[in-house]
Amino acid sequence: MLTVDTSSLILWCVQRELQSRPGSARPACISFDRFESTLTDRRMAGPKAIPAHQIKKPTAELGLGRPTSFARLPRSATIRRHFPLQFGLEAELSIGSRVQILESFERARGASVIFMYCRMGSIETTSSVHNQEKGLSLSLPRSFLHFLEENGLDPSIYAMIETIPRYIRFIYYGLHMFHIKRVKPGCESQLVEIENELKCRLEKVSWLSSFYAIPSQIQIAGSKAYQQGKIYGMDAASGASVSALNVSPADHVLDLCCAPGAKLCMLADLLGNTGSLTGVDIARARLAACRTMLQKYSLGDRCRLFVADGTSFSLLPVRSCMETKPCLSGKNDPDIFAEWTAKRSWRDRKKAAKAGNIADLDQIKSTSPELIFYGRYSGVVGLCKNELFRAVDEPSFSGYDRVLVDAECTHDGSLKHIQKFEDWGWETLERRVLDAKRTDSLLHLQLQLLTNGFRLLRVGGTLVYSTCSLTVAQNEDVVKQFLSRNSLSGTSVASYNMWKLQPSGLVEVEEFRIHYALTRKHPKLVGYLLRSSQDWQVDQVLPLYRIPRWGLELLPQSDL
Ligand SMILES: C[S@@+](CC[C@H](N)C(=O)[O-])C[C@H]1O[C@@H](n2cnc3c(N)ncnc32)[C@H](O)[C@@H]1O
């Protein structure tokens, strides 16, 4: 393995970067937000990524004057510490990010080639937010701070990213299918095994069945438990919105914005070998990721996935055909769905390729739903194509029992997502998230998704509307608008104490303030659970509170 003296490399980069900023005032602090390494051995054909297992430990050792092997830098590791640099500056170094500045270095070093990606913190445009309680700080661009201020959000939560634990969830049903011993809550032997593998303690999340917290720096992707499909990473906050749906066996469930699929998998797992699950998303590539996940965890048997616009999607669950025996029908009739196969006909592949080239989402909106996956017991096998695509105007009693509208949003509540813009560049955040026109159209989209989701809900069914934004505009206001458009403006949206009626594991909410995880932290409600009544109206609106990453917080009722 090739090694270089990291410290001199860092100094070299800092120096170069400073020199390449002619005219700019000398910054008081330089931030290397990300630091990646790719080793190239000229004797080999090309760049050679360092396999995760060869990467030993985070670079606590990265210090000046101390040679360090680059192979020890995990791509995702982050260190934040101050380096007194030669020229009297302080550099805060963390690992991650891009801007390749070392091409000439590559030439200088001959065979030991290292690309170091780093970026000078644009200190002119960012300012630090602090969380005094936890003694943490983070640089955020002014435009984002302005967005937070406009929406009455506390920026200090973004300084807590490094302290937030990760969550993992155990898969039950999938394991069962594989005839691997089922991990039941309390099945200590599996837990201990996984703890040993991950080298950390799994802390049970008391209010969310099958969820465990692990320290944020632990990576699960390389573990056997993950590779064998026993566990996957999922925010407790996401788990909370699924849990709020209170899925019962045999329910027909619709996930209207399902990609990339964490909630979809949990729903499939909860349904086990009953009911059906329909996942819809407008982004084909993201929906394909759902398919991969369902297949990896063997959770796809009762699931079907459609590339479609959730604001107009109209297909109902196939209630009557759930027991259709796979392969009995449809084998020779091209108009009947045979058992799903990833091997598609030339014609199908051509069609998919053509559809894949559609760059404009408007075109997807105007075309009929495209089925990209269905399980053996999803109700699709044996159906005539025109039966499946028969849209129904009035879902009445044949609609879905449960609908999840986890709507597209500005993601500002997902701290880890926001952190990624350090890599992608804050200007990307400005373009993708903060642009006023986009935010306006998002609000419109959210309302449309909620409206259509509710239209597809059967009388007496339950819908959860959730986002990972913390803004009132994308949450409370969307629900209020929905209620007023449906002549339900009198319905109270603040009846939090009804929550305890939910046998969802989220109990005693009247005593607790529940944040929607720290990745989505906000001391207010940000999701809603809607129930429809016999006369096809919303008869209960139960606010869905955020769940804290670190456990429940006791608060006086007056703060709720
Ligand atoms: C917050 S993400 C959903 C996350 C997902 N529920 C999960 O747990 O993995 C929002 C999703 O909405 C999708 N989306 C955006 N506009 C849509 C539309 N008009 N119809 C359906 N899906 C849409 C996006 O492609 C994105 O995948």
The ligand as a Tripos MOL2 file, in Angstrom:
@<TRIPOS>MOLECULE
LIG
   27    29     1     0     0
SMALL
NO_CHARGES

@<TRIPOS>ATOM
      1 C1        -38.9340   12.6030    1.0420 C.3       1 LIG1
      2 S1        -38.7010   11.6190   -0.3690 S.3       1 LIG1
      3 C2        -39.5220   10.1620    0.1160 C.3       1 LIG1
      4 C3        -38.7150    9.2740    1.0070 C.3       1 LIG1
      5 C4        -39.2770    7.8840    1.1150 C.3       1 LIG1
      6 N1        -40.6300    7.8990    1.6180 N.3       1 LIG1
      7 C5        -38.4160    6.9880    1.9830 C.2       1 LIG1
      8 O1        -38.7560    6.7530    3.1450 O.co2     1 LIG1
      9 O2        -37.3810    6.5230    1.5160 O.co2     1 LIG1
     10 C6        -39.8180   12.3220   -1.4970 C.3       1 LIG1
     11 C7        -39.9800   11.5410   -2.7730 C.3       1 LIG1
     12 O3        -41.0680   12.1270   -3.4810 O.3       1 LIG1
     13 C8        -40.8310   11.9090   -4.8580 C.3       1 LIG1
     14 N2        -41.7270   12.7920   -5.6360 N.ar      1 LIG1
     15 C9        -41.5730   14.0830   -5.9610 C.ar      1 LIG1
     16 N3        -42.6250   14.5040   -6.6850 N.ar      1 LIG1
     17 C10       -43.4560   13.4570   -6.8020 C.ar      1 LIG1
     18 C11       -44.7000   13.2570   -7.4530 C.ar      1 LIG1
     19 N4        -45.3150   14.2420   -8.1190 N.pl3     1 LIG1
     20 N5        -45.2550   12.0380   -7.3960 N.ar      1 LIG1
     21 C12       -44.6490   11.0250   -6.7360 C.ar      1 LIG1
     22 N6        -43.4760   11.1640   -6.1120 N.ar      1 LIG1
     23 C13       -42.8850   12.3600   -6.1350 C.ar      1 LIG1
     24 C14       -39.3630   12.1830   -5.0140 C.3       1 LIG1
     25 O4        -38.8620   11.5650   -6.1860 O.3       1 LIG1
     26 C15       -38.8040   11.5850   -3.7260 C.3       1 LIG1
     27 O5        -38.3340   10.2840   -3.9690 O.3       1 LIG1
@<TRIPOS>BOND
     1     1     2 1
     2     2     3 1
     3     2    10 1
     4     3     4 1
     5     4     5 1
     6     5     6 1
     7     5     7 1
     8     7     8 2
     9     7     9 1
    10    10    11 1
    11    11    12 1
    12    11    26 1
    13    12    13 1
    14    13    14 1
    15    13    24 1
    16    14    15 ar
    17    14    23 ar
    18    15    16 ar
    19    16    17 ar
    20    17    18 ar
    21    17    23 ar
    22    18    19 1
    23    18    20 ar
    24    20    21 ar
    25    21    22 ar
    26    22    23 ar
    27    24    25 1
    28    24    26 1
    29    26    27 1
@<TRIPOS>SUBSTRUCTURE
     1 LIG1         1 GROUP 0 **** ****
